[in-house]
Amino acid sequence: MDEFVFVSGRLCLDLAGTKLWRRSLRTELLTSPSDVSRWIREAQLLDDPGPMDARGLERVRRLREAIYTLVRSWPPGDPSDAEFRDALAEVNDAARLPLPRHQLDASGRLTRTGGVDEVLGAVARDAVDLLSSAQLAKTKECANPDCTRLFVDVSRSGARRWCGMAECGNKHKAASYRKRKKQQAVMET
């Protein structure tokens, strides 16, 4: 079972990150309705997403792909492009859906309830907020040439390169270290 990671700094980008290695291995992390339910819980959108079906899985995947398309192509070079228009319509339609219901009980415990519509509404509104904010200019793709995860670089220096250190940064550093050691060994012989 693949693990979901929440390293992007935005809910919508974390959903976009549920499809990995888009240029090469194209690894789908949302392979079943139960994967979507698990992602929803881990994203802390709903406490109990309830039963998810194949239609809900497809709706979440469609929104994910629309978000990825828009973030990668915003602002649009050609707003008449059909893929762009379809993605924009998908996000805007989902952004009109209701949000998860948040309630506090007498002890101060938060409960989050709703279904797939509420999840789509929350993720799409986050995408609309990102696309219309200054944070979009700080949105980057991971420097790992194989990784296609997007993230918002809110580091003080603005020099963040990796989607996450555990995911790509440490792997790159370890590979660079091994390469340097190998080159050093060759030079010494």
N, C-alpha and C positions, 0 to 999 in steps of 0.2 A: 504494500500500500504506500503510494507516494504521499509525502508530507506537503501540506500547504504552508507557504511562508507568507508573512505579512511584513514586507520590508520596503514597500514602495512609498509609504507616507500618505497614500490615498486609497480609500476603499475601492474605487473604480479601477485603479491600476493593479491592486491586488487581485481583483477578479480577472483582469486581462492577463495576469501572470499565471493563470491556471492552464494556459497552453504554453508549453515550453519549446525552445529550440525551433522556432517557426521557420528558420532558414534551412534547417537540416533534418533533425530527427523527428520534429513535430510530435511532441509528446503531449497527449491529452490527459489532464489530471481529472477532468469531470467526465468519467466514462459511464457513470450510472447515476440514477436518481439519488442513491444513498450517498454518493460522493458530493452532490450538491448540498444535501442536508448537512453533511459533515462540514463543508466549507462555510455554510451559513452559521452553524454553531461556533466554529473556530473564529469566524470574523466577528462574532458577538453581535450579529444582527437580530437573531431571535433565539430565545432560550430553547424552544422546541419547535423546529420548523414543521413538524408533523409529517404526514406521508407526502412523498414527492413522487411524481409520475414522469413518464417519458416526455410528455408535453412540457412540463416544468423544466426538465433538463434542457430541452431544445430552446426554450425561451431564454434561459440563463446564458446558454452558449451564444445565441444570436446577439444578445445585448453585449456580451463580452467582446465579440468580434467587431461590433459597431464601435464600441469604445476604443478598441485598439486602432481601428481604421481612422477614427477622428483625431485621436491624440497624435498619431504619426503624421497626419496630413494637415493639421491645423496651423495657421489659417489656410483655407483651401486655395490651392493654386488655380483650380478650375471648379467653381461651385456648381457647374452644370454636369460634372462627372456623376454618372449614375451610382457608382459605388459610394461616393461621398454623400450624395442625396439620400440614398437608402439608409446609410449609417446614421445620418443626422435625424431622419424621421424615426428610426428605431429608438434612439436615445431620447428624443423629445417625447415620443409616445409613452415610453416607460417613465419618464420624469413626471408625467401627469398622474401616475398611479399613487395610491395612498402610501403613507409611510408606516413603518412598524409602530405599534402602540406601546408606549412606555408608561409603566405605572410603578409607583412606590407603595410598599405595604407599610404598616405602622412601625416596623422595625427599621425602615430605611432601605430594605432590599428592593432592588430594581428588577422588574420583570419586563421582558420584551416579547410581544406576541404579534402574530400575523402569519401570512402565508407567502407564496411566491410573488404575488403582486406587490406586497409591501417590500420585499427584498429588492425586486426590480426597481421599484420607485426610489428606494434609498440609494442604490448604486447609481442609477441614472442621474439623480439630482446631484450626487457627488461629481459625476462626470461633467454635468452642465456647469457646476461651480468651478471645477478645475479649468475647463475650456474658456471660461469667461474671466479668469483671474490672472494676476501677475505670476502665480505659481506655474502656469503653463510654460513660461520662458525658462523655468528651472527644471523642467521635466527632461530627463535624459534616458537613453537606452544604455544598458550595462555595457561596459567596455570589453567584456568577454565576447570575442567575435561570434561565438556560437549561441550566446544567450540573447534573448530578445525581450527580457523583462524591462519594463519601464519603471522609473522612480522619480520622485521629486527630490532634488538636491537642496536640502535646507542647511547643509553644512556651512559653517562660518566662512570658509574660504571659497565655497562653491566649486570645490575640486573633487567631489565624490565621483568615483569611476565605476564602482561595482554595485550591482543590485543589492548585494549583501556580502559581508565578508565570509560567512559560512558557506554561502552558495557558490560564489565565484571568486571573490577576492583572495581568500586563503588558497584556493586551488591554483590560481594564477601565481601567487607568491611562491608556493611550493614548487611549481613547475619551473619558474624562473630560477629558483635556488638550485634545483637539480641540473638545469642547463648550465648555469655558471660553474658548478662543481665539475661537471663533465668536461667543459671547455678548459677548466683549470688543470684537470688531470691529463688531458691531451697535450697541453702546453708544457707540462712538466716531464712528459716522456720523450 
